[in-house]
Every structure is written in C-alpha cells, then in structure tokens.
C-alpha cells in the first residue's frame, strides 16, 4: 500500500476540508440571497504585502457603521468565498456596508499571521472607511468562530486612535481559549455535530504550528487570558448549545461583563456551531439577524 508522507496527508486533508466548506456553503445558501454588487480589493498589511478583501457597499448605510467581517473556519479552511453569501445577507439585513477580509491561513501561514493581518487591515480600513463604502466612518468588528476570535483579538490590540472609531464587536460562537482549558462542552459536545472536539483540536494544532499553548509567544492568541478586556468596545456575543466552544463563549461573556464592557448575549438552545453563517436563512439565522439589527441600532 502506498504510504504518503505526513506533510502530504496534511495537505490533502486541508484541501479536502477547504473544498467541502465551499461546496456546503454554496449549496445551503443557493437561491436564498439575491445577487448584489460587490468589489474585490487589496488591503496593505505590511509595506510589501497585501491581502484580499471584498466590499459589499450598501447605499443605505450613510448613518451606519462599516462592518469589518472576519470569516470562520478554524484559521485553516474558510475564506471570502465560503462566507460570500452570508456577507451579502448581512449587508442586506443590516443596511450596513460590509468588508470581508481574506487573511492568511494555516498551515501555510501559522500563528500569528492571521492575527497580524486582521490587525493591520483593520487599522488601514479605519483610516479609509468613508472612501471605501457608504458609512458613518465608524467600524463594527465582527466574525464567527475563528473569525470571532480574530475580531476580539483585533480589538484588544488595536492602536488608540483606531480604537476611537470602533463602536462595537460581534462575536458569533467565538474561540476564546485553547482546547486544553478543560471546558465541559468539549466533552458534552465532542461529537454529534459538524464541529467536533477532534476537529477543533486539529484547527488549534495547525494554527499554532507546533507551539505549546503555554508558550509566552502565543498568549495573545487567547483572549480569555487577556488583561485588557476593559478596553474593549460593546459586544454582541452569540453561543450555540450544540458546540464544543459553547462554554468558553459563555466564560468570555462573563469576563467581559466583569470588566465593565457593555455586552448583549444570545444563546441558541437548539442550534449547533455554524448555524448563523453556514446553514442558510433558517429560523435561527433570522432570529440572529433580528437581534443583530436591534443591537446595532442601539450602539450610538
């Protein structure tokens, strides 16, 4: 029997997961989102490098913030294509312009590439918000799963001038801790839904590239351990019952509240991880969007 080297097996696994994610997203959303205008951009993240971004400009967004959206997928398998229909639906439901970032993925680019890209791109977007899309010049940083993790990490590390323009963060079933933290939901919801504990272990291991979660250099990857939570903008934090990440999301909500951050929580008792972005416009999705639009209206 042919024995493939470990790195080839890893590459095949990554490619397979990425293709599966794109196919599932296209199938679940097909026919549910009317085509709307968008434009692809390049955003600088260093003096020599740029990343892709996709702008969904909403003509009704003049008095609303620009939503900077960071896709999920465990820092490994998502991209602006997997989340394209969701971002179209997000812009249509909120009347906000949305800009989605295509940050670098592991294993090709391990930690801290994704966090560095999102931080640098958000700071650039803040300086050019009104030129990019119809908005009031303020930003809401949003994301699902690993994207929720990157959203709050970005808000924690943003420079003071940019922080003034960020009026909120939307964290949809976010990653906030390493799987070794011992949350009960990793056991209770280890299997039986699309995101299993085993897949989450693989995501973390791939993202950290062999680094230990106790290594000093990776502590910025764990927002639940951060000491600067009080600096964060108001948050809408969503959790799902059938999700290994359920308890760390709830723990982060409690930590934000204790730090004095204005937070609204929404727990979906029959939903699983991915319900908001990857399953199409079902009842829980519509409930989430209603909660989001209500929360956005109260920001200012």
C-alpha positions in Angstrom: 0.0 0.0 0.0 1.2 3.5 -0.9 2.4 5.4 2.2 2.1 9.1 1.9 4.5 11.4 3.9 2.8 13.2 6.8 3.0 16.6 5.1 1.2 15.2 2.0 -1.5 13.8 4.2 -1.9 17.2 5.9 -2.0 19.0 2.6 -4.7 16.6 1.3 -6.7 17.0 4.5 -6.6 20.8 4.3 -7.5 20.8 0.6 -10.4 18.4 1.2 -11.8 20.5 4.1 -11.5 23.7 2.1 -13.3 22.3 -0.9 -16.0 20.8 1.3 -16.6 24.1 3.1 -17.0 26.0 -0.1 -19.4 23.4 -1.5 -21.6 23.2 1.6 -21.8 27.0 1.8 -22.8 27.3 -1.8 -25.5 24.6 -1.5 -27.1 25.8 1.7 -27.3 29.4 0.5 -28.2 28.7 -3.1 -31.3 30.6 -4.2 -31.7 32.4 -0.9 -29.6 35.5 -1.4 -30.3 37.9 -4.3 -27.1 38.8 -6.1 -25.9 42.2 -5.0 -22.9 44.4 -6.0 -19.5 43.8 -4.5 -16.0 44.6 -5.4 -12.7 42.8 -4.7 -9.9 44.9 -3.2 -6.3 44.5 -1.9 -5.5 45.9 1.5 -2.0 46.5 2.7 -0.9 44.7 5.8 2.8 45.5 5.6 4.9 47.8 3.5 5.4 45.0 1.0 2.3 42.8 1.3 -1.4 43.0 0.8 -4.4 40.7 1.4 -7.6 40.2 -0.5 -10.8 41.8 0.7 -14.4 42.0 -0.6 -16.5 45.1 -0.2 -20.3 44.9 -0.1 -21.4 48.6 -0.4 -24.9 49.4 0.9 -26.3 52.6 -0.4 -28.5 52.9 2.7 -25.5 52.8 5.1 -24.7 56.5 5.4 -25.7 56.7 9.0 -24.4 53.2 9.9 -21.0 51.8 10.8 -18.9 49.8 8.3 -18.8 46.1 9.4 -15.4 44.6 9.1 -16.1 40.9 8.8 -13.6 38.1 9.7 -14.6 34.7 8.4 -14.5 31.5 10.5 -13.0 28.1 9.5 -10.5 27.4 12.3 -7.8 29.7 10.8 -7.4 26.9 8.2 -10.4 26.3 5.9 -12.6 29.4 5.5 -12.2 32.3 3.1 -14.2 35.2 1.5 -15.8 32.6 -0.9 -17.2 30.4 1.9 -18.7 33.5 3.6 -19.7 35.4 0.4 -23.5 34.6 0.6 -23.5 35.3 4.4 -21.9 38.7 3.9 -24.4 39.5 1.2 -27.2 38.6 3.6 -25.5 40.5 6.4 -25.3 43.7 4.4 -28.9 43.3 3.2 -30.3 42.7 6.6 -28.5 45.5 8.5 -28.3 48.1 5.7 -24.6 48.4 6.5 -21.7 48.2 4.1 -19.6 45.2 4.9 -15.9 44.5 4.1 -14.7 40.9 4.4 -11.0 40.1 4.9 -9.2 37.2 3.3 -6.5 36.9 6.0 -3.7 34.3 5.6 -4.4 30.7 6.6 -2.6 27.9 8.3 -0.8 25.6 7.7 0.8 27.7 5.0 0.9 30.7 7.4 0.8 29.8 11.0 0.2 32.0 14.1 0.5 35.0 14.2 -0.1 35.6 10.5 -4.0 35.7 10.7 -4.0 38.0 13.8 -1.4 40.3 12.3 -3.3 40.5 9.0 -6.6 41.4 10.7 -5.0 43.9 13.0 -3.1 45.7 10.2 -6.0 45.6 7.7 -8.5 46.9 10.3 -6.2 49.9 11.1 -5.9 50.7 7.4 -9.7 50.4 6.9 -10.3 52.7 9.8 -8.3 55.4 8.1 -10.2 54.9 4.8 -13.6 53.9 5.9 -15.6 56.7 4.2 -13.7 56.3 1.0 -14.3 52.5 0.9 -18.1 52.4 1.4 -21.2 54.2 2.4 -21.0 54.5 6.2 -20.6 57.0 9.1 -16.9 56.4 9.4 -17.2 54.1 12.4 -16.4 50.4 12.5 -18.0 47.2 13.9 -15.6 44.3 14.0 -17.4 41.0 13.5 -16.6 37.4 13.0 -17.7 33.8 13.5 -15.8 31.0 15.3 -12.1 31.6 14.5 -13.2 34.9 13.0 -14.9 35.9 16.3 -11.6 35.1 17.9 -9.7 37.3 15.5 -12.3 40.1 15.9 -11.9 40.4 19.6 -8.1 39.9 19.4 -8.0 42.7 16.9 -10.0 45.0 19.3 -7.6 44.0 22.1 -4.5 45.0 20.2 -5.8 48.0 18.1 -3.9 51.3 18.4 -5.6 54.0 20.5 -6.5 56.2 17.5 -8.2 53.3 15.7 -10.0 52.2 18.8 -11.9 55.5 18.9 -13.6 54.6 15.6 -14.6 51.1 16.7 -18.1 51.2 18.2 -18.8 47.5 18.6 -17.7 43.9 18.2 -19.9 41.0 17.1 -18.6 37.6 18.3 -20.5 34.7 16.8 -19.7 31.5 18.7 -16.1 32.7 19.2 -13.0 30.8 20.0 -11.6 32.3 23.2 -9.3 29.6 24.7 -7.2 26.6 23.9 -8.8 23.2 24.0 -6.7 22.2 27.0 -8.6 24.7 29.2 -11.0 21.9 30.2 -14.4 23.3 29.4 -17.2 20.8 29.8 -18.7 21.5 26.4 -15.6 19.9 24.8 -16.7 16.6 26.4 -20.5 17.1 26.3 -20.4 18.2 22.6 -17.4 16.3 21.5 -19.4 14.6 18.7 -22.8 14.7 17.1 -22.5 18.0 15.1 -20.4 19.4 12.3 -17.7 20.9 14.5 -16.4 18.1 16.8 -13.8 18.4 19.6 -11.4 16.4 17.4 -11.7 18.9 14.5 -11.2 21.8 16.9 -8.0 20.1 18.3 -6.7 19.9 14.7 -7.6 23.5 14.0 -5.7 24.7 17.1 -2.7 22.4 16.4 -2.5 23.5 12.8 -2.8 27.2 13.7 -0.2 27.2 16.4 2.2 25.2 14.2 3.6 23.1 17.0 3.8 25.8 19.6 2.6 25.0 23.1 -0.4 26.9 24.5 1.8 27.7 27.5 4.5 29.4 25.4 4.8 33.1 26.2 4.8 34.0 22.5 1.3 32.7 21.9 -0.6 34.2 24.8 -2.1 36.9 22.6 -4.0 34.1 20.9 -6.1 33.5 24.0 -8.5 36.5 24.6 -9.9 34.8 27.7 -6.5 35.3 29.3 -6.1 38.9 28.3 -5.7 41.6 31.0 -7.0 44.5 28.9 -10.7 43.4 28.5 -11.9 46.7 29.9 -10.6 48.5 26.8 -13.0 46.6 24.5 -16.0 48.1 22.7 -19.6 47.0 23.4 -20.2 43.4 22.3 -22.9 41.1 21.0 -21.8 37.6 21.8 -23.6 34.5 20.3 -23.3 31.0 21.6 -24.9 27.7 20.4 -25.9 24.8 22.6 -24.5 22.0 20.3 -21.0 23.4 20.1 -17.7 22.4 21.8 -17.0 26.2 22.0 -20.2 26.8 24.0 -18.7 27.2 27.4 -15.7 29.2 26.5 -18.0 31.7 24.8 -20.1 31.9 27.9 -17.0 32.3 30.0 -15.8 35.2 27.8 -19.2 36.9 28.1 -18.9 36.7 31.9 -15.3 38.0 31.8 -16.4 41.0 29.6 -19.2 41.8 31.9 -16.9 41.7 34.9 -14.5 44.0 33.1 -17.3 46.6 32.6 -17.8 46.0 28.9 -21.4 46.6 27.7 -22.4 43.1 26.4 -25.5 41.6 25.0 -25.7 37.7 24.9 -27.7 35.5 22.7 -27.7 31.7 23.3 -29.4 29.5 20.7 -30.6 26.4 22.6 -31.2 24.1 19.7 -28.5 25.3 17.3 -25.1 23.9 16.5 -21.9 25.7 15.7 -22.1 27.2 12.2 -25.8 27.9 12.3 -25.5 31.6 11.7 -23.2 31.6 8.6 -23.2 28.1 7.1 -26.7 26.7 7.2 -28.6 29.2 5.1 -31.5 31.5 6.2 -33.4 29.2 8.6 -35.4 30.4 11.7 -32.3 30.7 14.0 -30.5 32.7 11.4 -33.4 35.1 11.1 -33.6 35.4 14.9 -29.9 36.1 15.0 -30.2 38.8 12.3 -33.1 40.5 14.2 -31.0 40.5 17.4 -28.1 42.0 15.5 -30.0 44.8 13.8 -31.6 45.7 17.1 -28.2 45.8 18.8 -26.7 47.8 16.0 -29.5 50.4 16.3 -28.6 50.9 20.0 -24.9 51.4 19.6 -25.0 55.1 19.2 
